[in-house]
């Protein structure tokens, strides 16, 4: 059934529909939702702190560590207490480098002092050996890692004395810096010279004492003679 509306009513109906549509526009994006996706804030909050490379690093100096001095702290122990730099060491899975035999010194009791310096390697202990003139090892001894000197006895003239470093990977090789030939010091002539000088000085002192005693004896005899003669000789 067709309903005919009065023109006035139809006009009012059209105006009502236009008004309702104008009161429900498309909703714009909320400012809060835009803030949630503000990427500049996100990057600032997750930015990494400045690199430490830009900060000033104190200058390190070599550790006061002597490779030739025994019974001292290892360089690693020293660096743990006082920040410093240790000499580079070869890897522990490599045999150590040869030590440096610094000198052989003969003592008065016929002993020979052997002194060496540690290599720049990891060392567990040392071996000091003596070879005769035929290059055959006569005997050898083991020395602790922190020791740098030992005394050898009954070392023949011309014998070769060597020091080897040892670790878990092996033993150091022998070369010109780790071995030295023992040449005894001929001190007999020097000792005789010293004894001669001492004997000469003692003899001179004895002569002076005898001369003094003789002079006093003569003086005393003259004085006694004067007293007996009444002062008239």
Secondary structure, 3 states (H helix, E strand, C coil): CCCCCCHHHHHHHHHHHHHHHHCCCCCCCCHHHHHHCCHHHHHHHCCCCCCHHHCCCCCCCECCCCCCCCCCCCHHHHHHHCCCECCCCCCCCCCCCCCEEEEEEECCCCCEEEEEECCCCCCCEEEEEEECCCCCEEEEEEEECCCCEEEECCCCCCCEEEEEEEECCEECCCCCCCEEECCCCCCHHHHHHHHHHHHHHHHHHHHHHHHHHHHHHHHHHHHHHHHHCCCCC
